[in-house]
Amino acid sequence: MSEGIFCIRVYGCQMNAYDGDRLRSAMTELGWEESSDAFASDAVIFVTCSIRDKAEQKVISELGRFRPMWEKDKKPKVALLGCMAQRTGADIAGKFPWVRVVAGPRHLGLVPRSIAESMNGGVFMHLDGDAGEKMDLECAPVPKVNPHKAFITIAHGCDQFCSYCIVPYVRGRFASRPPEGVLAEANRLVNRGILEITLLGQNVNSYGKDFDGDAGNYRFASLLRDVAAIKGLRRLRFTTSHPLDFSDDILDAMKSCPNICPGINLPVQAGSDKVLREMNRKYTRDQYIDAVKKIREALPEVGLTTDLIVGFPGESEEDFEESVSLIEETRFALVHSAAYSPRLGTPAAKREDQIPDAVRSMRLARINELQSRISHEINHEHVGRVMEVLLDDAAPKGKGLLQGRTVTDKVVLVKASAEMTGRFRSVKITGASPWCLEGRLL
């Protein structure tokens, strides 16, 4: 089997970052050496995203840069993986002959050896619609970006079929990982010194719904309690939740396990009942608001964030104003907002009442301006408080600054030496912006 130098490029969500870490571990175990220089590598691995067209276009642009080198030296060999690979990988391989391995999200276990064998001239297609073997990577990843925090994917795919979303078509139907595998992976990570774990899934609170027999009583709250009980794990987070499945037993687990962080991402996607119905979200505005009230009653210090789409096909000015009023009423700590992006193959993309780009952009700008003000007001309320922060990395801007996060997932910047990285410290909050807090070590 060939060995050589590989480079990984990860795009999109935290699940892709997790897959990148697993692939890195698997390639290293096979004797490969990692490089940050794609043009000095024998193999380049792209872990891709299909949520928005912009993410796909960026990958296509990057792939095109290899043409001169391929025509001269027939390298590097490229592996195109993940959601974009599942959606358009076969076509892309036909346009870019240096793409030698294509694999959907549920075939990652076949990728490392396929890359090695592609060095000898083979081309490998592992797509989730194939009748062949599906194989996931079950190795525990060695986190590349942060040695103190790690992700674990607990479920694959989604059964919600929101009308705008490509995920069920590229990641498949919802499937929970067996709890034994999740717990074994979590234990290995904690034994390596990981202090914080985030459980990942398109809809984590549906975990266990697909289990049969005696295992059918084991649900997401059960997994939360079992992972939280691992000795040495200081913090446990999870994302993302669906409002339809956020049950009382999840709140009970969060209240009873002190290391489960009170931070919840609960995507609303729209404030209008008409738009929610056309998105196939399966809840109403009032039901969503009731869920938020229940969460805040159970967890008064919760850091609640959401996702919101503006410019969905047919969204009227009145519909948009209902999204604005929901944000004003609910006052999220953070809103992950986006203008609607048509994804080929989804029901919403076929509609003829698409909103013009200029209107979508104006609506997005207004949402961002509103949420920036709300986030600043919420963050300013923390000034003067003392909070426990896990200092996990150098700040992206500012010499001599480290960044960390509170239990509610707020970013905090402090002046500290690099030796403090990986420590929990008490920090007095001295300043606030819409996006982060500033503080000093006590």
N, C-alpha and C positions, 0 to 999 in steps of 0.2 A: 504494500500500500504506500502511495506517495505521501510525503510529508513536505512541509514548506512554510511559507509566511502567509498569514491571512490578516485581513482587515475587516472590521464590522462597522456598518453604518445603520443606525436605528432611527426610524421615523415614527412619529405618532404617539400612541398611548403608553401608559405604564406597563400594560401587558406585553407590548413589543419590547420595552426595555428589559423586562423579565426574560422574555425569549432570547434576547441578545445575550444576556448574562449566561443563560443555560448553554447556548451554542458556543460561547467563548470557553466555558468549562469543558464541554465535550471535545472541541477542537484541540484544546491544550492537552487533554488526556490522551489524544491520539498522536501527540508528539509535534503538533504544529506550534509555531511561534507567532505571536500577535504583533502587528505593526499599526501605527496610526497613519501611515502613508499608503494610500490605496495604489499609487503608481509604482511602489516598490514591492508590491505583494504578488504572490502567485495566485491567490484567490481573494475576491472581495465579496462579502456577504451583505446584501441589502435586506433588512427586515422592514417591511413596508406597510403603509396605511392607505385605506381607500375611503375614509370618512368624507374627505373633501377632495375636489378635483385638484386643488393647489398642491396637496401632498403628493399626488401621483405625478403631476407635471414636474415637480422638483426631482423626483427619482429618474424620470425619463431624461431630463437635462443632464443629470449626473452620469447616466449610462452612456450618453452620447460622447462624453469626454474620453472614453476609452478607445474610440475608433482608431486614432493614429497609432497607438501603442499595439493594438491588436493586429492591425495590418502589417506592422513591422515585425513583432515578436510573438504573435499569437498568445498574448497574455495581457492582463490577468484573466483567469476564468471567473465568471461572475455567477453567484447564486442569488436568485430573486425569490424572496420568501414572504410569507404573510398574506394579508388581505388583498393587496394589489396583485400579488402573484396568482392567487386563487381566481381573481376576477378577470385579469387580462394577460396572465403570464405566458400562455402559449403563443399569443399574438406577438408579445414583446420579444420572445425568444426568436421568432421568425424575422424580426426586424434587426435585432442585435445579436449576431452570431456568437459573441463572447458570453452571452447568457447561456450557461451550460447546465445549470440546475434550477428547476422551478418547483416550488413546494408550497402548498397551502398550510394554514395554521396547524392543522392536525396531523401533518406528516413530518414534523421537525425531527423526529427520531431517525428518519432515513437520510437526513441532510449531511451530517459529517462524513459518512462513508461515501456518499454520492459525490461530494466535493473532491475527496481524495481520488476516487476513480475517474473523475472528469479530467484529472491531470493527464490521463492516458488517452484522452480523446473522446470519452463518452459524453452523452447528453442524457439528462435524467429529468423526467416529469413526474412529480408526485402531487396530484391534485385531488381534492377531497371528494370530487364526484367519481373518481376512478373506483373500479371494483376491487383493486388491490388492497394490500394491507395498510391500515392506518396505524401510525406509530408516533406517540408523543415522546418527547425527551423527559425522562424521569430523574435525571441527575439534578442534585441540588446546586444551584448556581453559586459561583463565587462573585459577589457583586463587584463590578468594575468601577462604577461611579462613586459609590460611597461604602466604605468598609464597616459602617455602623448601622446601616439601614438596608432592608431587603424587601423584595416583593415575592409573593407566592400566588400564582394563579390557582384558584380553587374550582373554577368551572369554565367550560368552553361554550361558545355559541350563545344563542338567545332565541326564545320562543315568542317574543312579544310582537314581532313584525310591525313595528311602527312604520308608517307609510313612507317616511323620508329616509329610512335607515338601511344601509347595505349589509350590516353585520350578519343577519341570519343567512344571507346568500353567500357570504365569503367565509364565515366562521362556523356555519352549520347550526343545527338545532342544539338546544341547551343540554349540557351533559355535565353533571357534577363529578369531580374527581373523588375517588374513595377517600374517606377521612384518614385511613391508615397512611396513605401516601403523603397527604398534606401534613399530618402531624410528624411523620418521620423527617420530612424536609425541614419543617420548622425547628425540630430538635437539633438537626445537624447545623443549621444556621446559627442558632443560639450558642451551640458548643464552639463555633468558630468566632464568637465574640459579637454577633449581631445583637443590638440593643432594641431595635424597633423593626417590626414586621408589618407590612400592609398586605391584607388579603384582597385579591383582585378577581373581578369577573364583570361581565356586561351587566349582570344583575345578581349581585352576591346574595341578596336575601331570598332568592329562589333556590338556594343551595339545598339539596336533599329532596326536592320535590320529585325527582326522577328515580329515587331509590325504591326498591321493591322489598316485600317481606318485612322481616324484623328491622331492617335498616331504614324502613320508611318513616320511623319516628325520629331519626337523626336529622336535624334541620340546621339552619345556619346558626341559630342561637346555641345549639349543642357544640358546633365547631368553635364558635367564639369562646365559649367557656373552656374547652379542652386546650386550645392554643394558649389562651391567657394563663392557664395553670402551669405552663412550662417554666421551670425554675430558671431564673436569669433573664427572662424576657421582661424588659422594663415598659415597653409600650407596644400596643397592638392597635392597628387601624384597619379600615376596610373601605373599599369603593368599587363599583358604584351601586347605589340602591335604587330600586324602582318604588315609587309611592304606593303602588298597588299591593306590594308584598312586605311593606315595613310593619312587622307584627309586634305585638306587645312583648313577646318573649325575647325579642332582640333588645328592647329597652331594658327589660329585667336583667339580662346578661350584662349590659353596659353599666347599669347601676350597681350590680353586685361584684363586678370585677374591676378593681381600681386601676389596673393597667390597660384597660380598654379606653382609648382616648375618646373624649366627647366631641368628636368632629364627624359630621355627616354631610355627604354630598347627596342631595335629593333632587334630581333633575325634574323641573316642572315643564320646560320646553315651550309653554305658551300660557297666557293668562285668560284666553278666550275659550269658552266651552265649545264654540263652533270649531275653532281650530284644533283644540284637543281631540274632538271627535274625528275630525278629518285626518289627524295624525295617527289615529288608532291608539291613543294613550290609555283608554279604558278607565279614566277617572275624570271627575269634574273639577272645576276651580275650587268649589266649596269643599270637596273631599280632600283636595290637596291642602288647603288652608287648615282644615281640621287635623290632618296628619302633622302639620308643622306645630300646631298648638299642643298636641299630645306630646310631641318630642320635647318641646320647650318646658312643659310642665314637669316631665320626668327628669330632664337634664337642663337645669336653669343656665348653666355655663356653656351650653353647647355652641360650637362653631358651626353654623349651618350655611352651606353653600348650595348653589343650584346651577343648572344648565338652561339656557334659553335660546331659542331660535327665532329670529325675526325674518319677515319676508317670506313666510311659507306660502305656497300657492293659494291664491284667493284671500289672503289676509287683508282685510279692509282697514281703514284708518281706525274705525271703532274697535276692531279686534286688537290692533296694535296698542291702542290706549288702555285696553284691559290688561295687557302685559305690563305696561308702565305702572298702572295702579296697583297691580299685584306686587311688583317690586317695592313700591313705596309703602305698601301695607305690611309686607312680610319682613323687609329690612334684612336681607341676607348679608353675611359677612363678605361674600364674594359671589359674583355671577360670572360664569363662563359663558359669554354670549357669542353668537355667531350668526352671520347672515346665511339664510338657507342656500344650500349648494345642491343642485340636482345630481342624483347618482343614478346612472343608467341601470335599469332593471328594477327600480323601485316604483311603486304606484304613483307617488307624488311627482316623479320626473315625467310621467306621461300626461300630466294635466296641462291644459292649454291656458290656464289663468296664472301663468308665472308672473311674479312681481318684477318690474324693471330693476336692473342693477342699481341705478341711481337712488331709487326709493329704498331698496334694501340697505344701501350704504348710509343713507340719512337716518333710517330707523336704528341701525346699529350704533351710529355715533351718539344718538340721543340716549339710548340705553346705557352705553358706556359712561357718558357724562353723568347721568343720574346715579349709577352705581358707584362711580368714583367718589361722589359727594357722600353717599351713604357709608361707604367703606371708611372714608376719612373720619366721619363722625363716630362710627363704632370704634375704630382704632384709637381715637383721641380719648375715649372713655377709659382706656387702659393706662394712660399716663399717670405715674405715681404708684402703680401697683408693683408688687414683687411677684415674679413668675418663674417657674422652673423651665429651663430651656436646655434642649440637647444641642450642643454646639457640634454641627456635623460637617462643616465645610468652610472654605474661604469664601468671603462675600465676592460676588462677581464684579463689583465696583467698590473702590475704596481701599487704599493701602492700610494694612494692619487691622482689617476688620474680619471677623468671623460671622457667619450666619448660623442660625439655629431655628428651631420651631418649638412652640408651646404645645401643650396637649391638645388645644383646639386648633392646631395647625396654622397658627399665625407665624409669619417669618419675623425674626428678631435679629437685628444687627448690633454687634457689640465690638468694642475695641479689645482685642485679646491676641495672644501669641498662638502660633500654629500648634504648639504643644497642648493647647486646651481642646483641640478637636477630639470628639468622641466622649466628652464629659458632660454630665448634667450639672448645670450651675444655676444658682439663684441670680436673677437679673432684675434690677429696678428699671422700669420703663420710663424713659426720659423724653421721648418724642414719638410722633406718629405721622405717617403719610397714608394715602389710600392703599398702598400695597404692602407696607411693612411697618414694624415698630423699631424704635431705637432704644438702647438701654446701656446700662453699665453693670459690670460684675460686682456682686457683693462678696 
